[in-house]
Amino acid sequence: MPTKTERFISTVIALARIGVGLSFAVLIAAVLIQVVGRGFGSSPVWTEELTRFALLFLIAFGAGLSLRSGDMVNVDIVCEVLPGRWPWRLRLLSALATGALALFLLPHAWRFVSIGRMQSSPALGLTMSYVHLTVFLMLALLALFAALRVLGMLTGTEDGTPEKAEEI
């Protein structure tokens, strides 16, 4: 039976996957509308902008998942050949450093979001704070996934090694 920590981690992973899936679906739909529109002589102007925004949300939701899979931050070149608990310590240090950097940048990202309130996107007319929110969301999720790795390592539910894509 999974522990509360494992259930929480699974829930966060599932929500991030849903975010990636929805962002990718919007991206696919916008590109499809753009391609079909070109077949009729002109594609809607807003599709290009929506594609860029969907890609930003895709990155924001996927950053934490890529940290978890080791595709973003992974310290296995040297540390895995070290003796004893040194590889574990270095993986913990890597997760702590990643989380600390993301947390340090969060207030600055929020300022970036607030600047977006004064702007709107030309084609969709969206307040740019929604678009700028992707930077804040990415950093928040990156900090959360780093914290979950640290929590998992300290509670013994994981050893901090990247999970293969099939396992995630």
PyMOL commands that place a pseudoatom at each C-alpha (Angstrom):
pseudoatom trace, name=CA, resn=MET, resi=1, chain=A, elem=C, hetatm=0, pos=[0.000, 0.000, 0.000]
pseudoatom trace, name=CA, resn=PRO, resi=2, chain=A, elem=C, hetatm=0, pos=[1.491, 3.355, -1.011]
pseudoatom trace, name=CA, resn=THR, resi=3, chain=A, elem=C, hetatm=0, pos=[2.403, 5.859, 1.670]
pseudoatom trace, name=CA, resn=LYS, resi=4, chain=A, elem=C, hetatm=0, pos=[1.014, 9.399, 1.793]
pseudoatom trace, name=CA, resn=THR, resi=5, chain=A, elem=C, hetatm=0, pos=[4.259, 10.695, 0.309]
pseudoatom trace, name=CA, resn=GLU, resi=6, chain=A, elem=C, hetatm=0, pos=[4.077, 8.258, -2.609]
pseudoatom trace, name=CA, resn=ARG, resi=7, chain=A, elem=C, hetatm=0, pos=[0.413, 9.135, -3.241]
pseudoatom trace, name=CA, resn=PHE, resi=8, chain=A, elem=C, hetatm=0, pos=[1.207, 12.858, -3.185]
pseudoatom trace, name=CA, resn=ILE, resi=9, chain=A, elem=C, hetatm=0, pos=[4.117, 12.389, -5.610]
pseudoatom trace, name=CA, resn=SER, resi=10, chain=A, elem=C, hetatm=0, pos=[1.915, 10.281, -7.907]
pseudoatom trace, name=CA, resn=THR, resi=11, chain=A, elem=C, hetatm=0, pos=[-0.810, 12.944, -7.847]
pseudoatom trace, name=CA, resn=VAL, resi=12, chain=A, elem=C, hetatm=0, pos=[1.620, 15.744, -8.707]
pseudoatom trace, name=CA, resn=ILE, resi=13, chain=A, elem=C, hetatm=0, pos=[3.083, 13.655, -11.544]
pseudoatom trace, name=CA, resn=ALA, resi=14, chain=A, elem=C, hetatm=0, pos=[-0.408, 12.897, -12.870]
pseudoatom trace, name=CA, resn=LEU, resi=15, chain=A, elem=C, hetatm=0, pos=[-1.422, 16.579, -12.796]
pseudoatom trace, name=CA, resn=ALA, resi=16, chain=A, elem=C, hetatm=0, pos=[1.780, 17.606, -14.585]
pseudoatom trace, name=CA, resn=ARG, resi=17, chain=A, elem=C, hetatm=0, pos=[1.164, 14.928, -17.216]
pseudoatom trace, name=CA, resn=ILE, resi=18, chain=A, elem=C, hetatm=0, pos=[-2.383, 16.190, -17.718]
pseudoatom trace, name=CA, resn=GLY, resi=19, chain=A, elem=C, hetatm=0, pos=[-1.019, 19.716, -18.129]
pseudoatom trace, name=CA, resn=VAL, resi=20, chain=A, elem=C, hetatm=0, pos=[1.488, 18.492, -20.711]
pseudoatom trace, name=CA, resn=GLY, resi=21, chain=A, elem=C, hetatm=0, pos=[-1.219, 16.531, -22.522]
pseudoatom trace, name=CA, resn=LEU, resi=22, chain=A, elem=C, hetatm=0, pos=[-3.674, 19.434, -22.641]
pseudoatom trace, name=CA, resn=SER, resi=23, chain=A, elem=C, hetatm=0, pos=[-0.961, 21.847, -23.775]
pseudoatom trace, name=CA, resn=PHE, resi=24, chain=A, elem=C, hetatm=0, pos=[0.092, 19.429, -26.497]
pseudoatom trace, name=CA, resn=ALA, resi=25, chain=A, elem=C, hetatm=0, pos=[-3.532, 18.946, -27.597]
pseudoatom trace, name=CA, resn=VAL, resi=26, chain=A, elem=C, hetatm=0, pos=[-3.996, 22.724, -27.910]
pseudoatom trace, name=CA, resn=LEU, resi=27, chain=A, elem=C, hetatm=0, pos=[-0.719, 22.940, -29.828]
pseudoatom trace, name=CA, resn=ILE, resi=28, chain=A, elem=C, hetatm=0, pos=[-1.790, 20.181, -32.228]
pseudoatom trace, name=CA, resn=ALA, resi=29, chain=A, elem=C, hetatm=0, pos=[-5.226, 21.740, -32.755]
pseudoatom trace, name=CA, resn=ALA, resi=30, chain=A, elem=C, hetatm=0, pos=[-3.761, 25.190, -33.450]
pseudoatom trace, name=CA, resn=VAL, resi=31, chain=A, elem=C, hetatm=0, pos=[-1.231, 23.821, -35.938]
pseudoatom trace, name=CA, resn=LEU, resi=32, chain=A, elem=C, hetatm=0, pos=[-3.917, 21.714, -37.624]
pseudoatom trace, name=CA, resn=ILE, resi=33, chain=A, elem=C, hetatm=0, pos=[-6.188, 24.755, -38.012]
pseudoatom trace, name=CA, resn=GLN, resi=34, chain=A, elem=C, hetatm=0, pos=[-3.242, 26.705, -39.394]
pseudoatom trace, name=CA, resn=VAL, resi=35, chain=A, elem=C, hetatm=0, pos=[-2.333, 24.015, -41.945]
pseudoatom trace, name=CA, resn=VAL, resi=36, chain=A, elem=C, hetatm=0, pos=[-5.941, 23.491, -43.054]
pseudoatom trace, name=CA, resn=GLY, resi=37, chain=A, elem=C, hetatm=0, pos=[-6.399, 27.259, -43.301]
pseudoatom trace, name=CA, resn=ARG, resi=38, chain=A, elem=C, hetatm=0, pos=[-3.393, 27.524, -45.591]
pseudoatom trace, name=CA, resn=GLY, resi=39, chain=A, elem=C, hetatm=0, pos=[-5.035, 24.990, -47.851]
pseudoatom trace, name=CA, resn=PHE, resi=40, chain=A, elem=C, hetatm=0, pos=[-7.917, 27.432, -48.314]
pseudoatom trace, name=CA, resn=GLY, resi=41, chain=A, elem=C, hetatm=0, pos=[-5.691, 30.413, -48.991]
pseudoatom trace, name=CA, resn=SER, resi=42, chain=A, elem=C, hetatm=0, pos=[-5.259, 31.973, -45.554]
pseudoatom trace, name=CA, resn=SER, resi=43, chain=A, elem=C, hetatm=0, pos=[-4.848, 30.681, -42.046]
pseudoatom trace, name=CA, resn=PRO, resi=44, chain=A, elem=C, hetatm=0, pos=[-6.179, 32.500, -38.991]
pseudoatom trace, name=CA, resn=VAL, resi=45, chain=A, elem=C, hetatm=0, pos=[-3.605, 34.880, -37.525]
pseudoatom trace, name=CA, resn=TRP, resi=46, chain=A, elem=C, hetatm=0, pos=[-4.296, 33.771, -33.966]
pseudoatom trace, name=CA, resn=THR, resi=47, chain=A, elem=C, hetatm=0, pos=[-3.137, 30.176, -34.576]
pseudoatom trace, name=CA, resn=GLU, resi=48, chain=A, elem=C, hetatm=0, pos=[0.539, 31.120, -34.665]
pseudoatom trace, name=CA, resn=GLU, resi=49, chain=A, elem=C, hetatm=0, pos=[0.247, 32.994, -31.375]
pseudoatom trace, name=CA, resn=LEU, resi=50, chain=A, elem=C, hetatm=0, pos=[-1.747, 30.202, -29.737]
pseudoatom trace, name=CA, resn=THR, resi=51, chain=A, elem=C, hetatm=0, pos=[0.897, 27.704, -30.858]
pseudoatom trace, name=CA, resn=ARG, resi=52, chain=A, elem=C, hetatm=0, pos=[3.637, 29.703, -29.125]
pseudoatom trace, name=CA, resn=PHE, resi=53, chain=A, elem=C, hetatm=0, pos=[1.568, 30.033, -25.942]
pseudoatom trace, name=CA, resn=ALA, resi=54, chain=A, elem=C, hetatm=0, pos=[0.728, 26.313, -25.900]
pseudoatom trace, name=CA, resn=LEU, resi=55, chain=A, elem=C, hetatm=0, pos=[4.412, 25.484, -26.333]
pseudoatom trace, name=CA, resn=LEU, resi=56, chain=A, elem=C, hetatm=0, pos=[5.260, 27.687, -23.339]
pseudoatom trace, name=CA, resn=PHE, resi=57, chain=A, elem=C, hetatm=0, pos=[2.686, 25.874, -21.187]
pseudoatom trace, name=CA, resn=LEU, resi=58, chain=A, elem=C, hetatm=0, pos=[3.970, 22.523, -22.472]
pseudoatom trace, name=CA, resn=ILE, resi=59, chain=A, elem=C, hetatm=0, pos=[7.461, 23.465, -21.286]
pseudoatom trace, name=CA, resn=ALA, resi=60, chain=A, elem=C, hetatm=0, pos=[6.158, 24.788, -17.965]
pseudoatom trace, name=CA, resn=PHE, resi=61, chain=A, elem=C, hetatm=0, pos=[4.304, 21.561, -17.146]
pseudoatom trace, name=CA, resn=GLY, resi=62, chain=A, elem=C, hetatm=0, pos=[7.040, 19.316, -18.544]
pseudoatom trace, name=CA, resn=ALA, resi=63, chain=A, elem=C, hetatm=0, pos=[10.034, 20.848, -16.744]
pseudoatom trace, name=CA, resn=GLY, resi=64, chain=A, elem=C, hetatm=0, pos=[9.347, 19.040, -13.474]
pseudoatom trace, name=CA, resn=LEU, resi=65, chain=A, elem=C, hetatm=0, pos=[8.726, 15.770, -15.271]
pseudoatom trace, name=CA, resn=SER, resi=66, chain=A, elem=C, hetatm=0, pos=[12.034, 16.105, -17.114]
pseudoatom trace, name=CA, resn=LEU, resi=67, chain=A, elem=C, hetatm=0, pos=[13.780, 16.731, -13.792]
pseudoatom trace, name=CA, resn=ARG, resi=68, chain=A, elem=C, hetatm=0, pos=[12.210, 13.535, -12.490]
pseudoatom trace, name=CA, resn=SER, resi=69, chain=A, elem=C, hetatm=0, pos=[13.274, 11.501, -15.522]
pseudoatom trace, name=CA, resn=GLY, resi=70, chain=A, elem=C, hetatm=0, pos=[16.826, 12.887, -15.441]
pseudoatom trace, name=CA, resn=ASP, resi=71, chain=A, elem=C, hetatm=0, pos=[16.493, 14.576, -18.815]
pseudoatom trace, name=CA, resn=MET, resi=72, chain=A, elem=C, hetatm=0, pos=[16.980, 18.039, -17.304]
pseudoatom trace, name=CA, resn=VAL, resi=73, chain=A, elem=C, hetatm=0, pos=[19.295, 17.783, -14.307]
pseudoatom trace, name=CA, resn=ASN, resi=74, chain=A, elem=C, hetatm=0, pos=[21.282, 14.626, -13.767]
pseudoatom trace, name=CA, resn=VAL, resi=75, chain=A, elem=C, hetatm=0, pos=[24.639, 14.135, -12.065]
pseudoatom trace, name=CA, resn=ASP, resi=76, chain=A, elem=C, hetatm=0, pos=[25.654, 10.680, -13.210]
pseudoatom trace, name=CA, resn=ILE, resi=77, chain=A, elem=C, hetatm=0, pos=[28.844, 11.345, -15.171]
pseudoatom trace, name=CA, resn=VAL, resi=78, chain=A, elem=C, hetatm=0, pos=[31.223, 11.149, -12.227]
pseudoatom trace, name=CA, resn=CYS, resi=79, chain=A, elem=C, hetatm=0, pos=[29.230, 10.660, -9.064]
pseudoatom trace, name=CA, resn=GLU, resi=80, chain=A, elem=C, hetatm=0, pos=[27.847, 7.186, -9.739]
pseudoatom trace, name=CA, resn=VAL, resi=81, chain=A, elem=C, hetatm=0, pos=[31.346, 5.678, -9.673]
pseudoatom trace, name=CA, resn=LEU, resi=82, chain=A, elem=C, hetatm=0, pos=[32.147, 7.216, -6.295]
pseudoatom trace, name=CA, resn=PRO, resi=83, chain=A, elem=C, hetatm=0, pos=[32.241, 4.894, -3.276]
pseudoatom trace, name=CA, resn=GLY, resi=84, chain=A, elem=C, hetatm=0, pos=[29.642, 4.478, -0.556]
pseudoatom trace, name=CA, resn=ARG, resi=85, chain=A, elem=C, hetatm=0, pos=[26.929, 7.064, -0.043]
pseudoatom trace, name=CA, resn=TRP, resi=86, chain=A, elem=C, hetatm=0, pos=[28.640, 9.751, -2.128]
pseudoatom trace, name=CA, resn=PRO, resi=87, chain=A, elem=C, hetatm=0, pos=[26.415, 9.255, -5.190]
pseudoatom trace, name=CA, resn=TRP, resi=88, chain=A, elem=C, hetatm=0, pos=[23.303, 9.588, -2.994]
pseudoatom trace, name=CA, resn=ARG, resi=89, chain=A, elem=C, hetatm=0, pos=[24.694, 12.729, -1.341]
pseudoatom trace, name=CA, resn=LEU, resi=90, chain=A, elem=C, hetatm=0, pos=[25.491, 14.332, -4.693]
pseudoatom trace, name=CA, resn=ARG, resi=91, chain=A, elem=C, hetatm=0, pos=[22.022, 13.515, -6.051]
pseudoatom trace, name=CA, resn=LEU, resi=92, chain=A, elem=C, hetatm=0, pos=[20.547, 15.100, -2.917]
pseudoatom trace, name=CA, resn=LEU, resi=93, chain=A, elem=C, hetatm=0, pos=[22.775, 18.161, -3.340]
pseudoatom trace, name=CA, resn=SER, resi=94, chain=A, elem=C, hetatm=0, pos=[21.722, 18.431, -6.988]
pseudoatom trace, name=CA, resn=ALA, resi=95, chain=A, elem=C, hetatm=0, pos=[18.032, 18.331, -6.073]
pseudoatom trace, name=CA, resn=LEU, resi=96, chain=A, elem=C, hetatm=0, pos=[18.565, 20.870, -3.284]
pseudoatom trace, name=CA, resn=ALA, resi=97, chain=A, elem=C, hetatm=0, pos=[20.485, 23.224, -5.601]
pseudoatom trace, name=CA, resn=THR, resi=98, chain=A, elem=C, hetatm=0, pos=[17.854, 22.945, -8.338]
pseudoatom trace, name=CA, resn=GLY, resi=99, chain=A, elem=C, hetatm=0, pos=[15.045, 23.626, -5.891]
pseudoatom trace, name=CA, resn=ALA, resi=100, chain=A, elem=C, hetatm=0, pos=[16.911, 26.513, -4.267]
pseudoatom trace, name=CA, resn=LEU, resi=101, chain=A, elem=C, hetatm=0, pos=[17.592, 28.174, -7.616]
pseudoatom trace, name=CA, resn=ALA, resi=102, chain=A, elem=C, hetatm=0, pos=[13.960, 27.796, -8.679]
pseudoatom trace, name=CA, resn=LEU, resi=103, chain=A, elem=C, hetatm=0, pos=[12.757, 29.226, -5.358]
pseudoatom trace, name=CA, resn=PHE, resi=104, chain=A, elem=C, hetatm=0, pos=[15.210, 32.120, -5.652]
pseudoatom trace, name=CA, resn=LEU, resi=105, chain=A, elem=C, hetatm=0, pos=[13.861, 32.983, -9.109]
pseudoatom trace, name=CA, resn=LEU, resi=106, chain=A, elem=C, hetatm=0, pos=[10.160, 32.687, -8.172]
pseudoatom trace, name=CA, resn=PRO, resi=107, chain=A, elem=C, hetatm=0, pos=[9.708, 36.267, -6.851]
pseudoatom trace, name=CA, resn=HIS, resi=108, chain=A, elem=C, hetatm=0, pos=[11.367, 37.637, -9.986]
pseudoatom trace, name=CA, resn=ALA, resi=109, chain=A, elem=C, hetatm=0, pos=[9.109, 35.496, -12.149]
pseudoatom trace, name=CA, resn=TRP, resi=110, chain=A, elem=C, hetatm=0, pos=[6.076, 36.852, -10.283]
pseudoatom trace, name=CA, resn=ARG, resi=111, chain=A, elem=C, hetatm=0, pos=[7.260, 40.378, -11.057]
pseudoatom trace, name=CA, resn=PHE, resi=112, chain=A, elem=C, hetatm=0, pos=[7.449, 39.334, -14.710]
pseudoatom trace, name=CA, resn=VAL, resi=113, chain=A, elem=C, hetatm=0, pos=[3.848, 38.076, -14.460]
pseudoatom trace, name=CA, resn=SER, resi=114, chain=A, elem=C, hetatm=0, pos=[2.695, 41.376, -12.974]
pseudoatom trace, name=CA, resn=ILE, resi=115, chain=A, elem=C, hetatm=0, pos=[4.363, 43.321, -15.799]
pseudoatom trace, name=CA, resn=GLY, resi=116, chain=A, elem=C, hetatm=0, pos=[2.238, 41.287, -18.214]
pseudoatom trace, name=CA, resn=ARG, resi=117, chain=A, elem=C, hetatm=0, pos=[-0.950, 42.834, -16.828]
pseudoatom trace, name=CA, resn=MET, resi=118, chain=A, elem=C, hetatm=0, pos=[-0.087, 46.021, -18.696]
pseudoatom trace, name=CA, resn=GLN, resi=119, chain=A, elem=C, hetatm=0, pos=[0.202, 44.232, -22.051]
pseudoatom trace, name=CA, resn=SER, resi=120, chain=A, elem=C, hetatm=0, pos=[-2.025, 42.158, -24.275]
pseudoatom trace, name=CA, resn=SER, resi=121, chain=A, elem=C, hetatm=0, pos=[-1.241, 39.756, -27.067]
pseudoatom trace, name=CA, resn=PRO, resi=122, chain=A, elem=C, hetatm=0, pos=[-1.938, 41.243, -30.499]
pseudoatom trace, name=CA, resn=ALA, resi=123, chain=A, elem=C, hetatm=0, pos=[-3.840, 38.376, -32.142]
pseudoatom trace, name=CA, resn=LEU, resi=124, chain=A, elem=C, hetatm=0, pos=[-5.689, 36.727, -29.252]
pseudoatom trace, name=CA, resn=GLY, resi=125, chain=A, elem=C, hetatm=0, pos=[-6.077, 39.808, -27.078]
pseudoatom trace, name=CA, resn=LEU, resi=126, chain=A, elem=C, hetatm=0, pos=[-5.039, 37.858, -23.969]
pseudoatom trace, name=CA, resn=THR, resi=127, chain=A, elem=C, hetatm=0, pos=[-3.508, 39.669, -21.052]
pseudoatom trace, name=CA, resn=MET, resi=128, chain=A, elem=C, hetatm=0, pos=[0.158, 38.759, -21.252]
pseudoatom trace, name=CA, resn=SER, resi=129, chain=A, elem=C, hetatm=0, pos=[0.205, 37.929, -17.548]
pseudoatom trace, name=CA, resn=TYR, resi=130, chain=A, elem=C, hetatm=0, pos=[-1.371, 34.579, -18.524]
pseudoatom trace, name=CA, resn=VAL, resi=131, chain=A, elem=C, hetatm=0, pos=[1.497, 33.945, -20.906]
pseudoatom trace, name=CA, resn=HIS, resi=132, chain=A, elem=C, hetatm=0, pos=[4.137, 35.214, -18.470]
pseudoatom trace, name=CA, resn=LEU, resi=133, chain=A, elem=C, hetatm=0, pos=[2.613, 32.920, -15.853]
pseudoatom trace, name=CA, resn=THR, resi=134, chain=A, elem=C, hetatm=0, pos=[4.312, 30.037, -17.658]
pseudoatom trace, name=CA, resn=VAL, resi=135, chain=A, elem=C, hetatm=0, pos=[7.707, 31.149, -16.317]
pseudoatom trace, name=CA, resn=PHE, resi=136, chain=A, elem=C, hetatm=0, pos=[6.361, 31.275, -12.759]
pseudoatom trace, name=CA, resn=LEU, resi=137, chain=A, elem=C, hetatm=0, pos=[4.580, 27.933, -13.222]
pseudoatom trace, name=CA, resn=MET, resi=138, chain=A, elem=C, hetatm=0, pos=[7.714, 26.282, -14.596]
pseudoatom trace, name=CA, resn=LEU, resi=139, chain=A, elem=C, hetatm=0, pos=[9.844, 27.484, -11.680]
pseudoatom trace, name=CA, resn=ALA, resi=140, chain=A, elem=C, hetatm=0, pos=[7.184, 26.546, -9.117]
pseudoatom trace, name=CA, resn=LEU, resi=141, chain=A, elem=C, hetatm=0, pos=[6.818, 23.043, -10.552]
pseudoatom trace, name=CA, resn=LEU, resi=142, chain=A, elem=C, hetatm=0, pos=[10.574, 22.647, -10.829]
pseudoatom trace, name=CA, resn=ALA, resi=143, chain=A, elem=C, hetatm=0, pos=[10.930, 23.633, -7.162]
pseudoatom trace, name=CA, resn=LEU, resi=144, chain=A, elem=C, hetatm=0, pos=[8.094, 21.264, -6.223]
pseudoatom trace, name=CA, resn=PHE, resi=145, chain=A, elem=C, hetatm=0, pos=[9.569, 18.315, -8.131]
pseudoatom trace, name=CA, resn=ALA, resi=146, chain=A, elem=C, hetatm=0, pos=[13.006, 19.013, -6.634]
pseudoatom trace, name=CA, resn=ALA, resi=147, chain=A, elem=C, hetatm=0, pos=[11.428, 19.168, -3.160]
pseudoatom trace, name=CA, resn=LEU, resi=148, chain=A, elem=C, hetatm=0, pos=[9.583, 15.906, -3.835]
pseudoatom trace, name=CA, resn=ARG, resi=149, chain=A, elem=C, hetatm=0, pos=[12.867, 14.274, -4.824]
pseudoatom trace, name=CA, resn=VAL, resi=150, chain=A, elem=C, hetatm=0, pos=[14.512, 15.543, -1.625]
pseudoatom trace, name=CA, resn=LEU, resi=151, chain=A, elem=C, hetatm=0, pos=[11.507, 14.407, 0.434]
pseudoatom trace, name=CA, resn=GLY, resi=152, chain=A, elem=C, hetatm=0, pos=[11.555, 11.003, -1.227]
pseudoatom trace, name=CA, resn=MET, resi=153, chain=A, elem=C, hetatm=0, pos=[15.280, 10.631, -0.628]
pseudoatom trace, name=CA, resn=LEU, resi=154, chain=A, elem=C, hetatm=0, pos=[15.080, 11.666, 3.020]
pseudoatom trace, name=CA, resn=THR, resi=155, chain=A, elem=C, hetatm=0, pos=[12.090, 9.407, 3.755]
pseudoatom trace, name=CA, resn=GLY, resi=156, chain=A, elem=C, hetatm=0, pos=[13.662, 6.483, 1.916]
pseudoatom trace, name=CA, resn=THR, resi=157, chain=A, elem=C, hetatm=0, pos=[10.917, 6.081, -0.700]
pseudoatom trace, name=CA, resn=GLU, resi=158, chain=A, elem=C, hetatm=0, pos=[13.406, 6.804, -3.500]
pseudoatom trace, name=CA, resn=ASP, resi=159, chain=A, elem=C, hetatm=0, pos=[17.151, 7.041, -3.916]
pseudoatom trace, name=CA, resn=GLY, resi=160, chain=A, elem=C, hetatm=0, pos=[17.184, 10.082, -6.200]
pseudoatom trace, name=CA, resn=THR, resi=161, chain=A, elem=C, hetatm=0, pos=[18.177, 8.255, -9.348]
pseudoatom trace, name=CA, resn=PRO, resi=162, chain=A, elem=C, hetatm=0, pos=[16.285, 9.355, -12.450]
pseudoatom trace, name=CA, resn=GLU, resi=163, chain=A, elem=C, hetatm=0, pos=[13.282, 7.281, -13.334]
pseudoatom trace, name=CA, resn=LYS, resi=164, chain=A, elem=C, hetatm=0, pos=[13.101, 5.908, -16.828]
pseudoatom trace, name=CA, resn=ALA, resi=165, chain=A, elem=C, hetatm=0, pos=[10.283, 7.275, -18.974]
pseudoatom trace, name=CA, resn=GLU, resi=166, chain=A, elem=C, hetatm=0, pos=[8.510, 3.904, -18.853]
pseudoatom trace, name=CA, resn=GLU, resi=167, chain=A, elem=C, hetatm=0, pos=[8.413, 4.041, -15.037]
pseudoatom trace, name=CA, resn=ILE, resi=168, chain=A, elem=C, hetatm=0, pos=[7.050, 7.584, -14.862]
for i in range(1, 168): cmd.bond("trace and resi %d" % i, "trace and resi %d" % (i + 1))
show_as sticks, trace
zoom trace
